[in-house]
């Protein structure tokens, strides 16, 4: 079919298409226009195949769906497609869904009402008899895949999915429709019922009898409070839904009734005083984040659950920005948590929200110190986790600014000059290429940072425009140099080919045949052109540096005067942060990078291992697709450093200052600056958690940093087994590391690594974030109190015999055993008391065990035949 001109495509791009039953995938170019999907081998094809989407449904191909594949199902055919990423897959599914509603699809615009009520299908098998909610017939055997909605568990045949009603789990007040409950007190949340496919052990909340059937679609369950009722008992249920166990965390759809002009939700219900925003990294946890994403949508309002890989944290944070207080649960690794904390800082929300962590990554150091453990891979535990999150206490986490700057911009020029000299003088092709790459990257960064600093520093538009022109000229000269390098490389290659051919043919050399004025002459002239272009580049760079130094000097003088005049009104913490920007630095220092550090900073050995791992993961994602593989690669890279010792004698290349005091460094391979007492997947690298004669106890809320030396990968491995303390250097509030020489050194912040050129790295306190911490002692106390309440309820609700009456129903042998039990129990209680006096940490756990035992004994005693006979008599 020839693709005739149509209106603008809703979406188009490359997808993989399954072409046979052997799952052979081939790249195809797809265009979605109107209600038709076109595809061909490439975008320039004249003949396109087409699929009519008038009666089509879309579903993910599996529960975990690691390869990001989805199926387009029509009455006449089925297309298996695969996207490069989950975000791309979700964009395609959203576009295909929009066709069914005749709405314009815009991937960049978030509109909760756009897909309201539409099911999110994925293909799955069923281990027990299951029935289609559309035609009510049974789904075929366990090997045949039916479709299930990932949010509401609505079931359907593939042929029936397109005919299903749009009655998925509500998100907003508008999606409730005619089921809304209104009275004099306002709007209330009704039950949302779904018929059939109930668990085997389901019981009616009204009559307490078994619900459901394996023979047909029967009885009901509420998608919000999870209540299960018979069809005959449904009328006896209250109309208002209590929202179930997660009601504290749920934002009811009745609370989301409108959106402000700025795109934020307006919350109108007092019931959601502290709602939970869930941010899931779908790629974390061996790609099990998708499973957690689905489970949270089933437990909460789908409007409060977001995928970090599809739009980042900003979207969810902006939608929640109008809530006075709210909680955040980040499901991912330390990188995901750092990403969210950075966005909180940008939006200035850290004072109105508390953040908890569900560990899905590889290291999960922050989750460990907050009490959430090192790993969570079971989505069946999410209900218990939400309960623990509601009981969590709040602790403050220090967040720190990490400033990275060049020592002096004139040294930057010297560094550029040295690389230009390498390009001109070196005969090694690899040296020329590496130096050219350095120039392309660092000069571009230099120009960008100078432009930003200059715009902030000057109020004169003419000067700013002049500087912009100079920066553009510098870029042009850099491009000219790179182009000349390419021509030089081509000339050398041609020259070598001519020599090789002449030698093979036994002919004369190029010089003898008049070639001296040919290729060699061309090479010489190219070399001369390189010299001219290199000197021109240095001159343009020097002009920018001279003008920038004047502006920065003027800015520093203005800043000092301003700070002196307002020193009485500025708080100390803010003035320290302002002062750090020009604290003793030479004039002309240019800020090159600023980022937020929450966990730790590393330079040298550990940063190199982290950088190599990140590069390996980028090059071969499948080789780093699980925690086990990741730990294996870290081990391999660490073992390699045992032999190579790349950063031996790093103390000669860096200088360390702690709170302004220069520190004498031993022979080492790296430095680690710790904000939390967990490093590299659970290592207490500081060694111990208590204070001693030299240092205080490490904590993440004391505005102090711990600085330790990294002597080698063997030391890092041994730290997992024993507490090593001989590598402690300092405990301070500010850290300054100066990188000397001309070559960069690898650094990392919370696992994100890069090569840092020579310059200064400063770490200072920024602010604090409110973190939700699991308090196990409080949980144990609360559990003991709940157990005690259960025992008291048994005593008040069930009649009991006194001890004299109960003894009358026992034989002499049974009486002896009971008395013996009492003596042993008394001895046990005394031992518990003695243990509790010496071991305060286990006191609550022991109390919990005693209460649980007492409850079991009480139940056994009340259910004994003698007691029942006594009650019957």
C-alpha positions in Angstrom: 0.0 0.0 0.0 1.5 3.3 -1.0 1.6 5.8 1.9 -0.4 8.8 0.6 0.0 12.2 2.3 -2.0 12.3 5.5 -2.3 14.7 8.4 0.6 15.1 10.8 1.7 11.9 12.5 0.7 11.4 16.1 3.9 9.5 16.6 6.6 8.0 14.5 10.0 6.2 15.0 11.9 3.0 14.9 10.7 -0.2 16.7 11.7 -3.8 16.5 9.0 -6.1 15.0 8.7 -9.8 15.6 8.7 -11.4 12.1 8.2 -15.1 12.9 7.3 -17.6 15.6 11.0 -18.0 16.3 11.0 -14.5 17.7 13.3 -13.0 15.1 13.3 -9.2 15.6 13.8 -6.8 12.7 14.0 -3.0 12.7 11.0 -1.2 11.1 10.0 2.4 10.8 6.5 3.1 12.2 4.1 6.0 11.7 0.8 6.5 13.6 -1.6 8.7 11.7 -5.3 8.9 12.4 -6.5 5.4 13.4 -3.9 3.6 11.2 -0.5 2.3 12.1 1.9 2.2 9.1 5.3 0.5 9.0 8.1 -0.3 6.5 11.8 -1.0 6.4 12.8 2.6 6.5 11.2 6.1 6.4 12.0 6.5 2.7 10.0 3.5 1.6 7.2 4.0 -0.9 5.3 0.9 0.2 4.0 0.7 3.8 2.1 -2.1 5.5 -0.9 -0.8 7.5 -2.9 -1.9 10.6 -6.3 -0.5 11.3 -6.6 0.5 15.0 -10.4 1.1 15.0 -10.9 -2.0 17.0 -7.5 -2.6 18.6 -6.1 -3.0 22.1 -2.5 -2.7 23.4 -0.8 -4.8 26.1 2.7 -5.3 27.5 3.9 -8.8 26.7 4.8 -10.0 30.2 4.8 -9.1 33.9 8.5 -8.2 34.2 8.9 -7.1 30.6 12.7 -6.7 30.6 12.9 -6.2 26.8 10.2 -3.4 26.7 8.0 -5.3 24.3 4.2 -4.8 23.7 1.5 -6.3 21.5 -1.0 -4.5 19.2 -4.1 -6.8 19.0 -6.8 -6.4 16.4 -9.6 -8.8 15.3 -7.5 -9.8 12.3 -3.9 -9.7 13.3 -1.4 -9.3 16.2 1.9 -7.3 16.1 4.7 -8.0 18.6 6.8 -4.8 18.9 9.8 -3.9 21.0 11.1 -0.4 22.1 14.6 0.6 23.0 13.6 1.8 26.5 10.6 1.6 28.9 9.9 5.3 28.4 9.8 4.9 24.6 7.5 1.9 25.0 5.1 3.8 27.3 5.1 6.7 24.9 4.0 4.4 22.1 1.4 2.7 24.2 0.0 6.1 25.2 -0.1 7.2 21.6 -1.9 4.1 20.5 -4.4 4.5 23.4 -5.1 8.1 22.4 -6.3 6.8 19.1 -9.2 5.0 20.8 -10.3 8.3 22.4 -9.7 10.5 19.3 -7.5 12.8 21.4 -4.3 14.5 20.5 -1.3 12.8 22.1 1.4 14.9 23.5 4.2 13.0 25.3 5.5 16.1 27.1 2.2 17.1 28.6 0.9 15.3 31.6 -2.9 15.2 31.9 -4.4 12.8 34.5 -7.8 12.9 32.7 -6.3 11.9 29.4 -6.4 8.2 30.0 -8.9 8.2 32.9 -10.6 4.8 33.3 -8.6 3.1 30.5 -7.0 -0.2 31.5 -3.3 -0.8 31.3 -3.0 -4.3 29.8 -0.2 -6.8 30.1 -0.2 -10.5 29.0 -0.1 -13.1 31.8 -1.0 -16.7 32.6 -3.2 -17.9 35.4 -2.5 -20.8 37.8 -6.2 -21.2 38.7 -9.6 -20.9 36.9 -10.0 -17.3 35.8 -12.9 -15.6 33.9 -13.1 -12.8 31.5 -14.8 -9.7 33.0 -16.1 -8.8 29.5 -17.7 -11.9 28.1 -17.7 -13.8 31.4 -16.3 -17.0 29.8 -13.3 -18.8 31.2 -9.8 -17.8 30.1 -8.0 -20.8 28.4 -5.5 -23.0 30.2 -2.4 -21.8 32.1 -0.2 -21.9 29.0 -2.5 -19.5 27.1 -2.0 -15.9 27.9 -5.0 -13.7 28.8 -4.8 -10.0 29.5 -4.8 -8.4 32.9 -5.0 -4.8 33.9 -1.9 -3.9 35.9 -3.8 -1.5 38.2 -7.3 -3.1 38.9 -6.7 -6.7 37.9 -9.6 -6.6 35.4 -9.3 -9.8 33.2 -10.0 -10.2 29.5 -9.4 -12.3 26.5 -7.2 -10.7 23.9 -10.2 -10.5 21.6 -12.4 -8.9 24.3 -9.9 -6.3 25.6 -11.0 -3.7 23.1 -14.7 -4.1 24.2 -14.0 -3.6 27.9 -15.6 -0.6 29.7 -13.3 2.2 30.9 -13.8 1.4 34.6 -10.2 1.1 35.8 -9.2 2.4 39.2 -10.3 6.0 39.8 -7.7 8.8 40.0 -9.7 12.1 40.3 -13.1 13.3 41.3 -14.2 13.5 37.7 -13.3 9.9 37.0 -15.8 8.7 39.7 -18.8 9.9 37.7 -22.3 9.0 38.8 -21.1 6.9 41.8 -20.2 10.0 43.8 -21.7 10.3 47.3 -22.8 13.8 48.2 -24.5 14.8 51.5 -24.6 17.7 53.8 -21.1 17.0 55.0 -19.7 17.2 51.5 -18.3 14.6 49.1 -17.5 11.1 50.3 -15.5 8.3 48.7 -17.7 5.4 47.5 -16.7 1.7 47.1 -15.4 0.8 43.6 -16.4 -2.8 43.0 -14.9 -5.4 40.6 -16.7 -8.7 40.0 -15.2 -12.2 40.5 -11.8 -13.8 40.2 -11.4 -13.8 44.0 -8.7 -15.5 46.0 -9.3 -19.1 47.2 -9.5 -18.1 50.9 -11.8 -15.1 50.3 -14.4 -14.5 53.0 -17.4 -12.1 53.0 -16.9 -9.2 55.4 -20.6 -9.2 56.2 -21.4 -12.9 56.8 -17.9 -14.3 57.2 -18.6 -17.1 54.8 -16.5 -18.2 51.8 -16.8 -16.0 48.7 -16.1 -16.5 45.0 -16.3 -19.6 42.7 -14.0 -21.6 40.4 -16.9 -22.2 38.0 -18.1 -18.7 37.2 -17.6 -15.0 37.7 -19.1 -14.4 41.1 -19.1 -12.0 44.1 -17.3 -8.7 44.5 -14.2 -6.9 45.9 -13.5 -3.2 46.4 -10.4 -1.9 44.7 -9.7 0.6 47.5 -10.5 -1.0 50.9 -10.0 -4.6 49.5 -13.4 -5.7 51.1 -14.9 -8.9 49.7 -18.7 -9.4 49.7 -21.3 -11.8 48.3 -23.7 -10.3 45.7 -26.5 -10.9 48.2 -24.6 -9.1 51.1 -23.5 -6.2 49.0 -26.5 -4.0 50.0 -25.7 -4.4 53.7 -22.3 -2.8 53.2 -21.9 0.8 53.9 -21.8 3.0 50.9 -18.7 5.1 52.1 -15.4 3.3 51.5 -12.9 3.5 54.5 -9.9 3.0 52.1 -8.5 0.1 54.1 -5.1 -0.3 55.7 -3.4 2.2 53.6 -5.9 5.1 54.2 -3.2 7.3 55.8 -1.1 7.2 52.7 -3.8 7.2 50.0 -5.0 10.4 48.3 -8.7 9.6 47.6 -9.9 10.6 44.2 -12.4 12.9 45.9 -9.5 15.1 47.1 -8.2 15.7 43.5 -11.0 17.7 42.0 -9.1 20.5 40.1 -5.8 21.6 38.8 -4.4 25.2 39.1 -3.4 27.2 36.1 0.2 26.4 36.9 -0.5 22.6 36.7 -0.5 21.7 40.4 -3.2 19.7 42.1 -5.5 21.5 44.5 -6.1 19.2 47.5 -9.5 19.9 49.1 -9.8 16.9 51.5 -8.6 17.1 55.1 -8.3 13.3 55.1 -5.0 13.4 53.2 -3.0 15.6 55.6 0.2 13.7 54.8 -0.2 11.8 51.5 2.5 9.6 50.1 4.2 10.3 46.7 5.8 7.1 45.3 8.7 7.5 42.9 9.9 4.2 41.5 13.0 3.6 39.3 11.7 0.9 37.0 15.2 -0.1 36.0 16.4 -0.8 39.6 16.4 -4.2 41.3 17.2 -6.4 38.3 14.4 -4.5 36.4 12.0 -5.5 39.2 11.0 -1.9 39.6 8.2 -2.5 37.1 6.7 -5.0 39.5 6.8 -2.6 42.4 5.3 0.1 40.2 2.3 -2.0 39.5 1.9 -3.1 43.1 1.9 0.5 44.4 -0.8 1.5 41.8 -2.9 -1.4 43.2 -2.5 -0.3 46.8 -2.7 3.5 46.3 -4.2 6.0 44.0 -2.4 5.6 40.6 -2.1 9.4 40.4 0.4 9.3 43.3 2.8 6.7 41.7 5.4 7.8 39.2 8.2 6.1 37.2 11.5 8.0 37.5 12.6 6.7 34.1 9.6 8.4 32.5 10.0 12.1 33.2 12.1 12.1 36.4 11.1 13.2 39.9 10.1 16.7 38.9 6.7 15.8 37.5 5.5 14.1 40.7 7.0 16.8 42.9 5.3 19.6 41.0 1.9 17.8 41.2 2.3 17.5 45.0 3.8 21.0 45.5 0.5 22.5 46.8 0.2 20.0 49.7 1.2 21.6 53.0 3.0 18.4 54.0 3.6 15.2 52.2 5.8 12.1 52.3 8.0 10.6 49.6 9.0 7.0 49.1 11.9 6.6 46.7 12.1 3.0 45.3 15.6 2.6 43.9 19.3 2.9 44.7 21.4 5.7 46.2 21.5 7.4 42.8 17.7 7.6 42.6 17.6 9.1 46.2 20.2 11.7 45.3 18.3 12.6 42.2 15.1 13.2 44.2 16.9 15.2 46.9 18.5 17.4 44.3 15.1 18.1 42.7 13.7 18.9 46.2 16.4 21.4 46.7 15.7 23.0 43.3 12.0 23.4 44.1 12.7 24.3 47.8 10.4 21.6 49.1 12.7 20.0 51.7 10.9 21.7 54.6 7.4 20.4 53.8 8.2 16.8 53.0 9.8 13.7 54.5 11.6 11.2 52.4 11.8 7.4 52.9 13.7 4.8 50.9 12.8 1.4 49.6 16.2 -0.2 48.6 16.2 -1.7 45.1 19.7 -0.8 43.9 23.1 -2.5 44.4 24.7 -0.6 47.3 21.8 1.0 49.1 24.0 2.7 51.7 21.6 5.4 52.6 18.7 2.9 53.1 20.9 0.9 55.4 21.7 3.7 57.8 18.0 4.8 57.8 17.0 1.3 58.9 15.3 0.1 55.7 17.8 -2.6 55.1 20.1 -3.4 52.2 17.6 -5.0 49.8 13.9 -5.4 49.2 13.0 -7.7 46.3 9.5 -9.0 47.4 6.6 -6.9 46.3 4.3 -9.0 48.6 5.8 -7.1 51.5 4.7 -3.7 50.3 1.6 -3.5 52.5 3.8 -4.1 55.6 6.3 -1.6 54.4 3.6 1.1 54.0 2.6 0.4 57.6 6.2 0.7 58.8 6.5 3.9 56.8 3.5 5.4 58.7 5.2 4.6 62.0 8.6 5.9 60.9 10.3 8.7 62.8 12.0 11.7 61.2 15.7 12.4 61.3 17.7 15.1 59.6 20.2 14.2 56.9 23.0 16.7 56.1 23.1 17.7 52.5 26.4 19.2 51.3 27.4 21.4 48.4 30.4 20.1 46.4 32.1 22.9 44.5 34.7 22.1 41.9 36.8 24.9 40.4 40.0 25.5 38.5 42.9 26.7 40.7 43.4 29.7 38.4 42.3 30.4 34.9 45.8 31.2 33.8 46.8 27.7 34.8 43.8 26.6 32.6 45.5 28.4 29.7 48.8 26.7 30.5 47.1 23.3 30.5 45.5 24.0 27.1 48.9 25.2 25.8 50.6 21.9 26.9 48.0 19.9 25.0 48.4 22.0 21.9 52.2 21.3 22.2 51.4 17.6 22.3 49.3 17.9 19.2 52.0 19.7 17.3 55.1 17.7 18.5 53.8 14.2 19.1 54.2 11.5 16.4 51.9 9.1 18.2 48.4 9.1 16.8 46.8 8.2 20.2 48.4 11.2 21.9 47.1 13.6 19.2 43.6 12.1 19.4 43.4 12.2 23.3 44.7 15.8 23.3 42.2 16.8 20.7 39.4 15.3 22.7 40.6 17.2 25.8 40.6 20.5 23.9 37.1 19.9 22.4 35.6 19.0 25.8 37.3 21.4 28.2 37.4 24.5 26.0 33.6 24.1 25.4 33.0 23.8 29.1 35.3 26.7 29.7 33.4 28.9 27.3 30.1 27.9 28.8 31.1 28.6 32.4 32.8 31.9 31.5 29.6 33.0 29.7 27.4 32.1 32.7 29.8 33.8 35.2 30.1 36.9 33.0 26.3 37.2 32.7 25.9 37.0 36.5 28.8 39.4 37.2 28.2 42.3 34.8 25.2 44.5 34.3 26.5 46.1 31.1 24.8 44.5 28.2 27.4 45.8 25.7 30.2 44.1 27.6 28.2 40.9 27.9 27.6 40.9 24.1 31.3 41.5 23.5 32.2 38.6 25.7 29.7 36.4 23.9 31.2 37.3 20.6 34.7 36.4 21.9 33.5 33.1 23.2 31.9 32.4 19.8 35.2 33.3 18.1 37.1 30.9 20.4 34.8 28.1 19.4 35.3 28.9 15.8 39.1 28.8 16.2 38.8 25.5 18.0 36.7 24.1 15.2 39.3 25.3 12.7 42.1 23.6 14.6 40.1 20.3 14.8 39.4 20.5 11.1 43.1 21.1 10.4 43.9 18.1 12.5 41.6 15.9 10.5 43.2 17.1 7.2 46.7 16.5 8.7 45.6 12.9 9.7 44.3 12.3 6.2 47.5 13.7 4.6 49.6 11.4 6.7 47.5 8.3 5.9 47.7 9.1 2.1 51.5 9.6 2.4 52.0 6.3 4.1 49.8 4.5 1.5 51.9 6.0 -1.3 55.1 4.8 0.4 53.7 1.3 1.0 52.6 1.0 -2.7 55.9 2.2 -4.0 57.8 -0.3 -1.8 55.5 -3.2 -2.9 56.0 -2.3 -6.6 59.7 -2.0 -6.1 59.6 1.5 -7.5 61.5 4.6 -6.3 60.5 6.4 -3.2 58.2 9.4 -3.4 61.1 11.8 -2.9 63.0 10.3 -5.8 60.1 10.5 -8.2 59.4 14.1 -7.4 57.0 13.3 -4.5 58.9 15.5 -2.1 57.1 18.5 -3.1 53.8 16.4 -3.2 52.7 14.6 -0.1 55.6 15.5 2.2 55.3 19.1 1.2 51.6 19.0 1.8 52.3 17.5 5.3 54.8 20.3 6.0 52.3 23.0 4.9 49.6 21.3 7.1 51.9 21.4 10.1 52.5 25.1 9.5 48.8 25.7 9.3 48.4 23.8 12.6 50.9 26.2 14.2 49.0 29.2 13.0 45.7 27.9 14.2 47.1 26.8 17.5 48.6 30.2 18.2 45.4 31.9 17.1 43.4 29.6 19.6 45.8 30.5 22.4 45.5 34.2 21.6 41.7 34.1 21.7 41.7 32.1 24.9 44.1 34.7 26.5 41.8 37.6 25.6 38.8 35.9 27.2 40.9 35.1 30.4 42.1 38.7 30.7 38.6 40.2 30.4 37.1 37.5 32.7 39.7 38.2 35.4 38.8 41.9 35.4 35.1 41.1 35.9 35.7 38.5 38.6 38.0 40.8 40.5 35.3 43.5 40.4 32.7 41.0 41.5 34.8 39.9 44.5 35.3 43.5 45.6 31.6 44.1 45.3 30.8 40.9 47.2 33.2 41.8 50.1 31.6 45.2 50.5 28.1 43.8 50.4 29.0 41.1 53.0 30.6 43.6 55.3 27.5 46.0 55.2 25.1 43.2 55.9 27.1 41.0 58.2 24.8 41.8 61.1 21.7 40.6 59.4 23.0 37.5 57.6 22.9 34.2 59.5 26.2 32.5 60.1 25.3 29.4 58.0 24.3 31.5 55.0 27.4 33.7 55.3 29.6 30.6 55.4 28.1 29.4 52.2 28.6 32.8 50.5 32.1 33.2 51.9 33.1 29.8 50.5 32.8 31.1 46.9 35.8 33.4 47.4 37.4 32.1 50.6 41.1 32.7 50.0 41.0 31.8 46.3 43.1 33.7 43.8 41.1 36.2 41.8 39.9 34.8 38.5 38.9 31.4 39.9 36.0 30.1 37.8 33.3 27.7 39.2 33.3 24.6 36.9 30.8 22.3 38.6 28.4 22.4 41.6 26.5 19.3 42.8 24.9 18.0 45.9 26.5 15.2 48.0 24.4 13.2 50.4 26.4 10.0 51.1 30.1 10.2 50.3 32.8 11.6 48.1 35.8 9.6 46.8 38.9 10.5 44.9 41.5 8.1 43.5 41.2 4.3 43.7 37.5 3.9 44.6 36.4 6.5 42.1 38.4 4.9 39.3 36.7 1.5 40.1 33.3 3.3 40.1 34.1 5.1 36.8 35.2 1.9 35.1 32.1 0.1 36.3 29.8 2.9 35.0 31.6 2.8 31.6 31.2 -1.0 31.5 27.5 -0.7 32.2 27.1 1.9 29.5 28.9 -0.2 26.9 27.4 -3.5 27.8 24.1 -3.0 29.7 23.2 -6.7 29.7 26.4 -7.6 31.5 25.4 -5.4 34.4 21.7 -6.2 34.6 21.6 -7.7 38.1 23.0 -7.1 41.6 25.0 -10.3 41.4 26.6 -9.3 38.1 27.3 -5.7 39.4 29.0 -7.0 42.6 31.0 -9.4 40.4 32.3 -6.6 38.2 33.2 -4.5 41.2 35.2 -7.5 42.5 36.9 -8.0 39.2 37.8 -4.3 38.8 39.0 -4.1 42.4 41.2 -7.2 42.0 42.8 -5.7 38.9 43.8 -2.7 41.0 45.7 -5.1 43.3 48.2 -5.5 40.5 48.1 -2.2 38.6 48.0 0.2 41.6 47.1 3.1 39.2 47.0 5.8 41.9 49.9 4.7 44.0 51.4 7.8 45.9 48.3 9.8 45.3 49.4 12.0 48.2 51.9 13.6 45.8 49.1 14.7 43.5 46.6 16.1 46.0 46.6 18.3 49.0 44.0 18.0 51.8 42.7 20.8 54.1 40.2 20.1 56.8 38.5 23.2 58.4 41.3 25.2 56.8 44.1 23.1 58.4 46.5 21.4 55.9 46.7 17.7 56.6 49.8 15.6 56.2 48.9 12.5 54.2 50.5 9.0 54.3 51.3 7.0 51.2 47.8 6.2 49.8 45.8 5.4 46.7 42.6 7.4 47.5 40.6 9.5 49.9 37.0 9.1 51.0 34.9 11.8 52.6 31.9 10.2 54.4 28.6 11.8 55.4 26.9 8.6 56.4 28.4 5.6 58.3 27.9 3.2 55.3 30.1 3.0 52.3 30.3 0.8 49.1 27.4 -1.5 49.9 27.4 -1.6 53.7 31.0 -1.1 54.8 31.6 1.0 58.0 34.7 2.4 56.5 35.2 4.8 59.4 35.5 1.8 61.7 33.2 1.8 64.7 30.1 3.8 65.7 31.2 5.1 69.1 33.3 8.1 70.1 36.9 7.7 71.4 39.6 10.0 72.7 40.3 11.4 69.2 37.0 11.5 67.4 33.3 11.7 68.0 30.7 9.2 67.0 29.9 9.4 63.3 26.4 10.6 62.5 24.6 11.9 59.4 23.0 14.9 61.2 25.9 16.5 63.0 27.1 18.7 60.1 30.5 16.9 60.3 32.3 14.8 57.7 34.7 11.8 58.3 37.8 11.7 56.1 39.6 8.4 55.6 42.5 7.1 53.6 42.2 4.4 51.0 45.4 2.4 50.9 44.3 -0.3 48.4 41.5 -2.6 47.3 42.6 -5.2 49.8 42.0 -2.8 52.7 38.5 -2.0 51.2 37.7 -5.7 51.1 39.0 -6.4 54.6 36.8 -3.5 55.9 33.7 -5.7 55.1 34.9 -8.2 57.7 36.6 -6.2 60.5 36.6 -2.7 61.7 39.8 -1.0 60.6 40.6 2.4 62.2 44.3 3.1 61.3 43.2 4.9 58.2 41.2 7.7 59.9 42.5 11.2 58.9 40.1 13.8 60.3 36.5 14.7 61.4 35.6 18.2 60.2 32.9 20.6 58.9 34.6 21.6 55.6 37.0 19.8 53.3 39.2 21.3 50.6 41.1 19.0 48.2 43.6 20.6 45.7 44.4 18.4 42.6 47.9 19.3 41.4 49.7 18.7 38.1 48.3 18.7 34.6 46.4 15.4 34.5 42.9 14.8 35.9 42.0 12.4 38.7 38.8 10.3 38.9 36.3 11.5 41.6 32.9 10.2 42.5 29.9 11.6 44.4 27.4 9.0 45.7 28.5 6.5 43.0 28.5 9.0 40.1 32.1 9.2 38.8 34.0 11.4 36.3 37.6 12.6 35.6 38.2 15.9 37.4 40.9 18.2 35.8 43.4 19.9 38.1 41.7 22.3 40.5 40.0 22.7 43.8 37.3 20.5 45.3 35.4 22.0 48.2 32.7 20.3 50.4 30.6 22.5 52.7 27.3 22.1 54.5 24.3 23.2 52.5 21.1 22.3 54.3 19.2 19.4 55.8 16.6 17.0 54.4 13.9 15.3 56.5 14.4 11.5 56.2 11.9 8.8 57.4 13.8 6.4 59.6 12.7 3.0 60.7 12.7 2.8 64.5 12.7 -0.9 65.4 12.6 -0.3 69.1 9.4 1.8 68.7 7.9 -0.9 66.4 8.6 -3.6 69.0 7.1 -1.5 71.7 4.0 -0.8 69.6 3.8 -4.5 68.7 3.9 -5.5 72.4 1.2 -2.9 73.2 -1.0 -4.4 70.4 -0.5 -7.9 71.7 -1.4 -6.8 75.2 -4.6 -5.2 73.8 -5.5 -8.5 72.1 -5.0 -10.4 75.4 -7.1 -7.8 77.2 -9.8 -8.1 74.6 -9.9 -11.9 75.0 -10.3 -11.4 78.7 -13.2 -9.0 78.3 -15.1 -10.6 75.5 -14.9 -14.3 76.6 -16.1 -15.6 80.0 -13.3 -17.4 81.9 -13.3 -19.8 84.8 -11.4 -19.0 87.9 -8.3 -21.1 88.8 -10.2 -23.3 91.4 -12.9 -24.1 88.8 -10.5 -24.9 86.1 -8.4 -27.2 88.3 -11.5 -29.3 89.1 -11.6 -30.4 85.4 -8.0 -31.7 85.4 -6.7 -35.1 86.6 -4.0 -35.3 89.2 -1.3 -35.9 86.5 -2.6 -32.9 84.5 -2.5 -30.7 87.7 1.1 -31.8 88.4 2.0 -30.8 84.8 0.3 -27.4 85.1 2.1 -26.7 88.4 5.4 -27.8 86.8 4.7 -25.4 83.9 4.1 -22.6 86.3 7.4 -23.2 88.0 9.3 -23.3 84.7 7.5 -20.2 83.5 8.5 -18.4 86.7 12.1 -19.3 86.2 11.9 -18.1 82.6 10.5 -14.7 83.6 13.3 -14.3 86.2 15.9 -15.1 83.5 14.3 -12.6 81.1 14.5 -9.9 83.8 18.2 -10.6 84.5 18.9 -10.5 80.7 17.0 -7.3 80.3 19.1 -5.6 83.0 22.3 -6.3 81.2 21.1 -6.1 77.6 18.8 -3.1 77.2 18.7 -3.5 73.4 16.8 -6.9 73.6 14.4 -5.9 76.3 11.6 -4.9 74.0 12.1 -8.0 71.9 11.9 -10.2 74.9 8.8 -8.5 76.2 7.2 -9.1 72.8 8.0 -12.8 72.9 6.6 -13.1 76.4 3.3 -11.4 75.4 3.0 -13.6 72.3 3.5 -16.7 74.4 1.0 -15.6 76.9 -1.5 -15.0 74.1 -1.0 -18.5 72.8 -1.4 -20.1 76.2 -4.6 -18.1 76.8 -6.1 -19.2 73.5 -5.1 -22.8 74.2 -6.7 -22.7 77.6 -9.9 -21.1 76.4 -10.3 -23.6 73.6 -9.7 -26.7 75.7 -12.6 -29.2 76.0 -12.7 -28.8 79.7 -13.2 -25.1 79.5 -15.8 -25.4 76.8 -17.6 -28.0 78.8 -17.5 -25.8 81.9 -18.9 -22.9 79.8 -21.6 -25.1 78.4 -22.5 -26.3 81.9 
